[in-house]
Amino acid sequence: MLDHALHPQQDLFDKLLMVLWALWKNRNNKLWNDSCQTANDLVLGSMTWLEEFEKARKLEKQPKQARNGKTWKPALHGKWKLNVDGSFLPHSTKGGVGGVLRDSSGHFKAGFVLQTSYAASAKHVELMAIKEGLELLRNLLARNVILETDCLEATQDIRNYNHERVVEGRLIDDIKATECILYVLEFDLSAPLKAFL
């Protein structure tokens, strides 16, 4: 019995620590705020906190997955990857764009985030994110970069040579002008959401 007390199982030890922490917190509340919990509330509250903590810890250990079930992967050795995204509120026409540039080891290199005063659609704001991402790459003089977006329609419109019929034609012109400065923007047809710079 002494051995069980000196070397408790991990889950029992976790519960003991949570109850001790709750007792300490309850003591401080009584001392400083003149309020305290009943013993039943104290134990139930600490067990609930432990359960929530364990759930959160399990979620952290799981690989992060996108909505489509795919996980983010860094670029191949010697390349960098710029992930861009945009969002907007249709009822207010406001939105935001952002991007993260990482090396082939997944280490952060640069990023951007901007609020947009006008966005007509989800595709429009995604195109703005691509444009701002290309501007970031141009300012950094970055080469050998993969640009990744989750908007297939935007990448198809950029590829389309006859984009004058597209509402965002001028924005696509700006993107194509920036891509010329960066020399080339090639799309990997096997992975249509990626662009190689």
GIJO-V356789 format. One record per residue. RES is the residue in one letter. SS is DSSP state (hx for helix, st for strand, lp for the rest). NEAR is the number of other C-alpha atoms within 8 Angstrom. Layout:
RES&SS&NEAR  RES&SS&NEAR
This chain:
M&lp&4  L&hx&5  D&hx&7  H&hx&8  A&hx&7  L&hx&6  H&lp&6  P&lp&9  Q&lp&7  Q&hx&6  D&hx&6  L&hx&8  F&hx&9  D&hx&9  K&hx&11  L&hx&8  L&hx&8  M&hx&11  V&hx&12  L&hx&8  W&hx&8  A&hx&11  L&hx&9  W&hx&8  K&hx&8  N&hx&11  R&hx&9  N&hx&9  N&hx&11  K&hx&10  L&hx&8  W&hx&6  N&hx&7  D&lp&7  S&lp&7  C&lp&8  Q&lp&7  T&lp&6  A&hx&6  N&hx&6  D&hx&8  L&hx&13  V&hx&10  L&hx&8  G&hx&8  S&hx&12  M&hx&11  T&hx&8  W&hx&8  L&hx&11  E&hx&8  E&hx&8  F&hx&8  E&hx&8  K&hx&8  A&hx&8  R&hx&8  K&hx&8  L&hx&7  E&hx&7  K&hx&6  Q&lp&6  P&lp&6  K&lp&5  Q&lp&9  A&lp&8  R&lp&5  N&lp&5  G&lp&6  K&lp&7  T&lp&8  W&lp&6  K&lp&4  P&lp&11  A&lp&13  L&lp&7  H&lp&6  G&lp&8  K&lp&11  W&st&14  K&st&14  L&st&13  N&st&10  V&st&15  D&st&12  G&st&13  S&st&10  F&st&12  L&st&8  P&lp&9  H&lp&4  S&lp&5  T&lp&11  K&st&12  G&st&14  G&st&12  V&st&18  G&st&13  G&st&13  V&st&12  L&st&12  R&st&14  D&lp&14  S&lp&13  S&lp&8  G&lp&8  H&lp&7  F&st&9  K&st&8  A&st&7  G&st&9  F&st&10  V&st&8  L&st&7  Q&st&8  T&st&9  S&lp&7  Y&lp&7  A&lp&13  A&lp&8  S&lp&8  A&hx&10  K&hx&9  H&hx&11  V&hx&16  E&hx&16  L&hx&11  M&hx&11  A&hx&14  I&hx&12  K&hx&12  E&hx&9  G&hx&13  L&hx&11  E&hx&9  L&hx&9  L&hx&10  R&hx&11  N&hx&7  L&hx&6  L&lp&6  A&lp&8  R&lp&7  N&lp&9  V&st&11  I&st&13  L&st&12  E&st&11  T&lp&12  D&lp&6  C&lp&9  L&hx&9  E&hx&7  A&hx&11  T&hx&10  Q&hx&8  D&hx&10  I&hx&11  R&hx&7  N&lp&7  Y&lp&5  N&lp&5  H&hx&10  E&hx&6  R&hx&6  V&lp&7  V&lp&5  E&lp&7  G&hx&10  R&hx&6  L&hx&10  I&hx&12  D&hx&8  D&hx&9  I&hx&12  K&hx&9  A&hx&8  T&hx&12  E&hx&12  C&hx&9  I&hx&8  L&lp&10  Y&lp&7  V&lp&8  L&lp&10  E&st&7  F&st&10  D&lp&10  L&lp&5  S&lp&4  A&lp&7  P&lp&10  L&lp&11  K&st&11  A&st&12  F&st&11  L&lp&13
